[in-house]
Amino acid sequence: MNRVTFDDALELYNRDLFELGEIADGIRKEKHGKKTYFNINRHINPTNICADVCKFCAYAANRKNPNPYTMTHDEIMQTVKEVDARGAKEVHIVSAHNPDTGLNWYLDIFKRIKAEYPHIHVKALTAAEVDFLARHYGKTYDEILDLMVENGVDSMPGGGAEIFDEKVRDYICKGKVTSDQWIEIHQKWHERGKKSNVTMLFGHVENRENRIDHMMRIRDLQDKTGGFNCFIPLVYQTENNYLKVEDQITANEILKTMAISRIVLDNVPNLKAYWVTSTVNLALVAQEFGANDLDGNIEKESINSAAGAKSANGVNLEDFVALIKNSGFNPVERDSVYNEIKEW
């Protein structure tokens, strides 16, 4: 089959939604059958004090969120202890770009988690955080990435990618990691034999061309490294931020984008419908539009919920499994790098 070009991908948006769904579902079935992956995980967001001001962000402490906080290491470890007792296999640690905590504040907590809970996968530090730490402490990306590996980080999340188009990026998150830098950091991470995810924030001021461009750049890097586990389209949340996007993106447009990403990203094995930003119901529908992963029960989430997502307290595990089953798919618990643990 010929590879989808940029123009082909853009034209797909003009197709009927259900026709697109059928194509994407065929690809999903070929790759994964009726399996829907999830993991038992906990998001930990240790600080919301940030040196950057991204217009789409409602999490960082600012005029719209005047409640700054920084967790102590003991508080973080208490959370890890609790979720370990409940069977969590992963802690997902991302936060703001805090200029006051110090590089060792990050590295020491990763090291401590690994020392006390070696069986827990540490997914931590977005490329935006890596770039911030490198700039703030006068280090190269290679030095920061090596320190992450040495101190127990197992994989990198896909955050900070937003939209790769620099004009849009300049408007929504000026001063943050550039698209080329984001790609460079993940390429270097992959070259260390490590895996990562990749996100795309859509439904704000970007257009369809920007989304397709984003997907194409991901596909190009994946051709080089093969290091991406999963593509995660994130639906922009409209509340408590400075973008002032009044009309939320439609479910039709979300599902079309999901299906097109499954068609375009032929070399990225997994497509995640991140229920935190799309709602649980739409994520379940997305299983029929190419998505084969729903992330996890999460337990607690602070970043997207600050902007209006209904994700602050996660989803009960038994309910999560039942929802997947009731939608006609087979729930499969996975680890952070997609090894299958258990069919539920």
Secondary structure, 3 states (H helix, E strand, C coil): CCCCCHHHHHHHCCCCHHHHHHHHHHHHHHHHCCEEEEECEEEECCECCCCCCCCCCCCCCECCECCCCECCHHHHHHHHHHHHHCCCCEEEECCCCCCCCCHHHHHHHHHHHHHHCCCCEEEECCHHHHHHHHHHCCCCHHHHHHHHHHCCCCEECCCCCCCCCHHHHHHHHCCCCCHHHHHHHHHHHHHCCCCEEEEEEECCCCCHHHHHHHHHHHHHHHHHHCCEEEEEEEECCCCCCCCCCCCCCCHHHHHHHHHHHHHHCCCCCEEECCHHHHCHHHHHHHHHHCCCEEEECCCCCCCCHHHCCCCCCCCCHHHHHHHHHHCCCEEEEECCCCCEEEEC
